[in-house]
């Protein structure tokens, strides 16, 4: 099994095409794009701020959460933990 990264746009005024363009412009890489126009993801994952990073393992358990910019090293460690 590999790794899936989902980039969720929570800004209701920006369409999915705008979000994809933005994500690619900031070097976001190859991800699954999603639009949360009804705040379902925000509510389900209890997101408190834009730019949040949440890592979920294969069993669906949250193994990492950050409400601001996450450094590469911290994110790498969280992803490795999720994959084990």
MIKE-481306 format. One record per atom (N, C-alpha, C): residue number from 1; residue in one letter; x, y, z. Coordinates in nm, 3 decimals. Layout:
<rs>
r num NUM, residuo a, east X, north Y, up Z
...
</rs>
This chain:
<rs>
r num 1, residuo x, east 0.083, north -0.118, up 0.000
r num 1, residuo x, east 0.000, north 0.000, up 0.000
r num 1, residuo x, east 0.087, north 0.124, up 0.000
r num 2, residuo x, east 0.038, north 0.225, up -0.071
r num 2, residuo x, east 0.112, north 0.349, up -0.081
r num 2, residuo x, east 0.053, north 0.457, up 0.008
r num 3, residuo x, east 0.074, north 0.578, up -0.038
r num 3, residuo x, east 0.034, north 0.695, up 0.037
r num 3, residuo x, east -0.056, north 0.781, up -0.050
r num 4, residuo x, east -0.170, north 0.822, up 0.002
r num 4, residuo x, east -0.260, north 0.914, up -0.067
r num 4, residuo x, east -0.257, north 1.046, up 0.008
r num 5, residuo x, east -0.240, north 1.155, up -0.066
r num 5, residuo x, east -0.245, north 1.289, up -0.008
r num 5, residuo x, east -0.366, north 1.358, up -0.067
r num 6, residuo x, east -0.451, north 1.411, up 0.022
r num 6, residuo x, east -0.571, north 1.481, up -0.021
r num 6, residuo x, east -0.557, north 1.627, up 0.021
r num 7, residuo x, east -0.563, north 1.718, up -0.076
r num 7, residuo x, east -0.561, north 1.861, up -0.050
r num 7, residuo x, east -0.705, north 1.909, up -0.057
r num 8, residuo x, east -0.757, north 1.958, up 0.054
r num 8, residuo x, east -0.897, north 1.998, up 0.061
r num 8, residuo x, east -0.907, north 2.150, up 0.066
r num 9, residuo x, east -0.978, north 2.206, up -0.030
r num 9, residuo x, east -1.003, north 2.349, up -0.031
r num 9, residuo x, east -1.125, north 2.377, up 0.056
r num 10, residuo x, east -1.107, north 2.459, up 0.160
r num 10, residuo x, east -1.217, north 2.491, up 0.250
r num 10, residuo x, east -1.271, north 2.631, up 0.225
r num 11, residuo x, east -1.214, north 2.701, up 0.129
r num 11, residuo x, east -1.257, north 2.838, up 0.100
r num 11, residuo x, east -1.373, north 2.835, up 0.003
r num 12, residuo x, east -1.494, north 2.869, up 0.046
r num 12, residuo x, east -1.613, north 2.850, up -0.038
r num 12, residuo x, east -1.617, north 2.935, up -0.165
r num 13, residuo x, east -1.547, north 3.046, up -0.169
r num 13, residuo x, east -1.553, north 3.133, up -0.287
r num 13, residuo x, east -1.455, north 3.094, up -0.396
r num 14, residuo x, east -1.363, north 3.006, up -0.366
r num 14, residuo x, east -1.264, north 2.962, up -0.466
r num 14, residuo x, east -1.305, north 2.826, up -0.520
r num 15, residuo x, east -1.324, north 2.818, up -0.650
r num 15, residuo x, east -1.361, north 2.692, up -0.712
r num 15, residuo x, east -1.246, north 2.594, up -0.715
r num 16, residuo x, east -1.276, north 2.472, up -0.750
r num 16, residuo x, east -1.175, north 2.366, up -0.752
r num 16, residuo x, east -1.063, north 2.396, up -0.852
r num 17, residuo x, east -1.096, north 2.455, up -0.967
r num 17, residuo x, east -0.992, north 2.488, up -1.066
r num 17, residuo x, east -0.894, north 2.590, up -1.008
r num 18, residuo x, east -0.947, north 2.690, up -0.939
r num 18, residuo x, east -0.860, north 2.790, up -0.874
r num 18, residuo x, east -0.771, north 2.723, up -0.771
r num 19, residuo x, east -0.828, north 2.633, up -0.690
r num 19, residuo x, east -0.753, north 2.563, up -0.586
r num 19, residuo x, east -0.640, north 2.479, up -0.646
r num 20, residuo x, east -0.669, north 2.406, up -0.753
r num 20, residuo x, east -0.566, north 2.325, up -0.819
r num 20, residuo x, east -0.452, north 2.413, up -0.868
r num 21, residuo x, east -0.487, north 2.525, up -0.930
r num 21, residuo x, east -0.384, north 2.617, up -0.981
r num 21, residuo x, east -0.300, north 2.671, up -0.866
r num 22, residuo x, east -0.364, north 2.711, up -0.757
r num 22, residuo x, east -0.292, north 2.761, up -0.640
r num 22, residuo x, east -0.200, north 2.653, up -0.584
r num 23, residuo x, east -0.252, north 2.533, up -0.564
r num 23, residuo x, east -0.174, north 2.425, up -0.505
r num 23, residuo x, east -0.050, north 2.394, up -0.587
r num 24, residuo x, east -0.064, north 2.390, up -0.718
r num 24, residuo x, east 0.049, north 2.364, up -0.805
r num 24, residuo x, east 0.148, north 2.480, up -0.803
r num 25, residuo x, east 0.099, north 2.603, up -0.793
r num 25, residuo x, east 0.186, north 2.721, up -0.791
r num 25, residuo x, east 0.275, north 2.725, up -0.667
r num 26, residuo x, east 0.227, north 2.671, up -0.556
r num 26, residuo x, east 0.308, north 2.669, up -0.434
r num 26, residuo x, east 0.387, north 2.540, up -0.420
r num 27, residuo x, east 0.391, north 2.459, up -0.526
r num 27, residuo x, east 0.470, north 2.336, up -0.523
r num 27, residuo x, east 0.405, north 2.225, up -0.446
r num 28, residuo x, east 0.272, north 2.223, up -0.444
r num 28, residuo x, east 0.198, north 2.124, up -0.366
r num 28, residuo x, east 0.214, north 1.980, up -0.412
r num 29, residuo x, east 0.260, north 1.959, up -0.533
r num 29, residuo x, east 0.284, north 1.823, up -0.579
r num 29, residuo x, east 0.158, north 1.751, up -0.624
r num 30, residuo x, east 0.172, north 1.621, up -0.647
r num 30, residuo x, east 0.065, north 1.538, up -0.698
r num 30, residuo x, east -0.024, north 1.492, up -0.582
r num 31, residuo x, east -0.147, north 1.542, up -0.581
r num 31, residuo x, east -0.240, north 1.510, up -0.473
r num 31, residuo x, east -0.379, north 1.484, up -0.530
r num 32, residuo x, east -0.466, north 1.437, up -0.445
r num 32, residuo x, east -0.607, north 1.426, up -0.477
r num 32, residuo x, east -0.670, north 1.558, up -0.432
r num 33, residuo x, east -0.740, north 1.624, up -0.521
r num 33, residuo x, east -0.802, north 1.753, up -0.488
r num 33, residuo x, east -0.946, north 1.732, up -0.445
r num 34, residuo x, east -0.988, north 1.807, up -0.344
r num 34, residuo x, east -1.125, north 1.801, up -0.298
r num 34, residuo x, east -1.172, north 1.940, up -0.260
r num 35, residuo x, east -1.300, north 1.962, up -0.277
r num 35, residuo x, east -1.362, north 2.090, up -0.243
r num 35, residuo x, east -1.464, north 2.064, up -0.132
r num 36, residuo x, east -1.454, north 2.137, up -0.022
r num 36, residuo x, east -1.544, north 2.118, up 0.091
r num 36, residuo x, east -1.634, north 2.241, up 0.104
r num 37, residuo x, east -1.731, north 2.255, up 0.013
r num 37, residuo x, east -1.816, north 2.373, up 0.010
r num 37, residuo x, east -1.920, north 2.374, up 0.122
r num 38, residuo x, east -1.948, north 2.259, up 0.182
r num 38, residuo x, east -2.047, north 2.253, up 0.289
r num 38, residuo x, east -1.984, north 2.231, up 0.427
r num 39, residuo x, east -1.853, north 2.247, up 0.435
r num 39, residuo x, east -1.778, north 2.236, up 0.562
r num 39, residuo x, east -1.787, north 2.098, up 0.627
r num 40, residuo x, east -1.815, north 1.995, up 0.550
r num 40, residuo x, east -1.827, north 1.860, up 0.605
r num 40, residuo x, east -1.692, north 1.808, up 0.657
r num 41, residuo x, east -1.585, north 1.832, up 0.582
r num 41, residuo x, east -1.453, north 1.786, up 0.625
r num 41, residuo x, east -1.408, north 1.865, up 0.747
r num 42, residuo x, east -1.431, north 1.995, up 0.743
r num 42, residuo x, east -1.393, north 2.080, up 0.856
r num 42, residuo x, east -1.458, north 2.030, up 0.985
r num 43, residuo x, east -1.586, north 2.000, up 0.977
r num 43, residuo x, east -1.660, north 1.954, up 1.095
r num 43, residuo x, east -1.613, north 1.814, up 1.137
r num 44, residuo x, east -1.604, north 1.723, up 1.041
r num 44, residuo x, east -1.567, north 1.584, up 1.073
r num 44, residuo x, east -1.428, north 1.574, up 1.135
r num 45, residuo x, east -1.335, north 1.654, up 1.085
r num 45, residuo x, east -1.197, north 1.647, up 1.135
r num 45, residuo x, east -1.165, north 1.755, up 1.238
r num 46, residuo x, east -1.265, north 1.833, up 1.275
r num 46, residuo x, east -1.248, north 1.939, up 1.375
r num 46, residuo x, east -1.135, north 2.035, up 1.339
r num 47, residuo x, east -1.134, north 2.080, up 1.213
r num 47, residuo x, east -1.032, north 2.173, up 1.166
r num 47, residuo x, east -1.061, north 2.311, up 1.223
r num 48, residuo x, east -0.959, north 2.373, up 1.282
r num 48, residuo x, east -0.975, north 2.504, up 1.345
r num 48, residuo x, east -0.910, north 2.617, up 1.266
r num 49, residuo x, east -0.824, north 2.584, up 1.170
r num 49, residuo x, east -0.757, north 2.690, up 1.094
r num 49, residuo x, east -0.720, north 2.642, up 0.955
r num 50, residuo x, east -0.720, north 2.736, up 0.861
r num 50, residuo x, east -0.675, north 2.705, up 0.726
r num 50, residuo x, east -0.527, north 2.670, up 0.732
r num 51, residuo x, east -0.483, north 2.582, up 0.645
r num 51, residuo x, east -0.343, north 2.540, up 0.646
r num 51, residuo x, east -0.316, north 2.425, up 0.740
r num 52, residuo x, east -0.421, north 2.368, up 0.798
r num 52, residuo x, east -0.404, north 2.256, up 0.890
r num 52, residuo x, east -0.351, north 2.133, up 0.816
r num 53, residuo x, east -0.269, north 2.057, up 0.885
r num 53, residuo x, east -0.219, north 1.931, up 0.834
r num 53, residuo x, east -0.268, north 1.821, up 0.926
r num 54, residuo x, east -0.334, north 1.722, up 0.868
r num 54, residuo x, east -0.382, north 1.608, up 0.947
r num 54, residuo x, east -0.336, north 1.481, up 0.876
r num 55, residuo x, east -0.269, north 1.394, up 0.950
r num 55, residuo x, east -0.222, north 1.267, up 0.895
r num 55, residuo x, east -0.303, north 1.157, up 0.961
r num 56, residuo x, east -0.361, north 1.072, up 0.876
r num 56, residuo x, east -0.445, north 0.962, up 0.921
r num 56, residuo x, east -0.382, north 0.831, up 0.875
r num 57, residuo x, east -0.374, north 0.733, up 0.964
r num 57, residuo x, east -0.312, north 0.606, up 0.926
r num 57, residuo x, east -0.412, north 0.518, up 0.851
r num 58, residuo x, east -0.368, north 0.398, up 0.812
r num 58, residuo x, east -0.452, north 0.308, up 0.733
r num 58, residuo x, east -0.578, north 0.263, up 0.806
r num 59, residuo x, east -0.573, north 0.266, up 0.937
r num 59, residuo x, east -0.688, north 0.225, up 1.017
r num 59, residuo x, east -0.786, north 0.341, up 1.038
r num 60, residuo x, east -0.755, north 0.457, up 0.982
r num 60, residuo x, east -0.843, north 0.572, up 0.995
r num 60, residuo x, east -0.822, north 0.653, up 1.122
r num 61, residuo x, east -0.714, north 0.625, up 1.194
r num 61, residuo x, east -0.684, north 0.698, up 1.316
r num 61, residuo x, east -0.590, north 0.814, up 1.288
r num 62, residuo x, east -0.620, north 0.927, up 1.349
r num 62, residuo x, east -0.535, north 1.044, up 1.335
r num 62, residuo x, east -0.404, north 1.020, up 1.411
r num 63, residuo x, east -0.291, north 1.040, up 1.341
r num 63, residuo x, east -0.161, north 1.022, up 1.406
r num 63, residuo x, east -0.083, north 1.152, up 1.416
r num 64, residuo x, east -0.133, north 1.256, up 1.349
r num 64, residuo x, east -0.066, north 1.386, up 1.357
r num 64, residuo x, east -0.165, north 1.496, up 1.320
r num 65, residuo x, east -0.151, north 1.610, up 1.388
r num 65, residuo x, east -0.232, north 1.728, up 1.358
r num 65, residuo x, east -0.148, north 1.853, up 1.384
r num 66, residuo x, east -0.159, north 1.949, up 1.294
r num 66, residuo x, east -0.090, north 2.077, up 1.309
r num 66, residuo x, east -0.180, north 2.185, up 1.251
r num 67, residuo x, east -0.197, north 2.294, up 1.320
r num 67, residuo x, east -0.283, north 2.401, up 1.275
r num 67, residuo x, east -0.211, north 2.511, up 1.202
r num 68, residuo x, east -0.084, north 2.490, up 1.170
r num 68, residuo x, east -0.006, north 2.590, up 1.098
r num 68, residuo x, east 0.091, north 2.518, up 1.005
r num 69, residuo x, east 0.181, north 2.592, up 0.947
r num 69, residuo x, east 0.278, north 2.533, up 0.854
r num 69, residuo x, east 0.358, north 2.421, up 0.923
r num 70, residuo x, east 0.365, north 2.307, up 0.857
r num 70, residuo x, east 0.436, north 2.191, up 0.911
r num 70, residuo x, east 0.569, north 2.178, up 0.840
r num 71, residuo x, east 0.677, north 2.164, up 0.915
r num 71, residuo x, east 0.808, north 2.148, up 0.852
r num 71, residuo x, east 0.818, north 2.012, up 0.784
r num 72, residuo x, east 0.906, north 2.003, up 0.689
r num 72, residuo x, east 0.927, north 1.878, up 0.616
r num 72, residuo x, east 0.963, north 1.764, up 0.711
r num 73, residuo x, east 1.054, north 1.787, up 0.801
r num 73, residuo x, east 1.100, north 1.680, up 0.890
r num 73, residuo x, east 0.988, north 1.630, up 0.980
r num 74, residuo x, east 0.908, north 1.722, up 1.032
r num 74, residuo x, east 0.796, north 1.683, up 1.118
r num 74, residuo x, east 0.694, north 1.604, up 1.037
r num 75, residuo x, east 0.663, north 1.652, up 0.918
r num 75, residuo x, east 0.566, north 1.583, up 0.833
r num 75, residuo x, east 0.618, north 1.445, up 0.791
r num 76, residuo x, east 0.745, north 1.437, up 0.758
r num 76, residuo x, east 0.805, north 1.310, up 0.719
r num 76, residuo x, east 0.792, north 1.207, up 0.832
r num 77, residuo x, east 0.820, north 1.249, up 0.953
r num 77, residuo x, east 0.809, north 1.160, up 1.068
r num 77, residuo x, east 0.665, north 1.114, up 1.088
r num 78, residuo x, east 0.570, north 1.207, up 1.073
r num 78, residuo x, east 0.428, north 1.173, up 1.090
r num 78, residuo x, east 0.381, north 1.075, up 0.984
r num 79, residuo x, east 0.423, north 1.095, up 0.861
r num 79, residuo x, east 0.384, north 1.006, up 0.751
r num 79, residuo x, east 0.445, north 0.868, up 0.773
r num 80, residuo x, east 0.571, north 0.863, up 0.811
r num 80, residuo x, east 0.635, north 0.733, up 0.836
r num 80, residuo x, east 0.563, north 0.658, up 0.947
r num 81, residuo x, east 0.520, north 0.729, up 1.051
r num 81, residuo x, east 0.445, north 0.668, up 1.160
r num 81, residuo x, east 0.312, north 0.612, up 1.108
r num 82, residuo x, east 0.247, north 0.688, up 1.020
r num 82, residuo x, east 0.118, north 0.644, up 0.967
r num 82, residuo x, east 0.132, north 0.521, up 0.879
r num 83, residuo x, east 0.243, north 0.507, up 0.810
r num 83, residuo x, east 0.263, north 0.395, up 0.718
r num 83, residuo x, east 0.305, north 0.267, up 0.790
r num 84, residuo x, east 0.347, north 0.277, up 0.912
r num 84, residuo x, east 0.390, north 0.157, up 0.988
r num 84, residuo x, east 0.275, north 0.090, up 1.056
</rs>
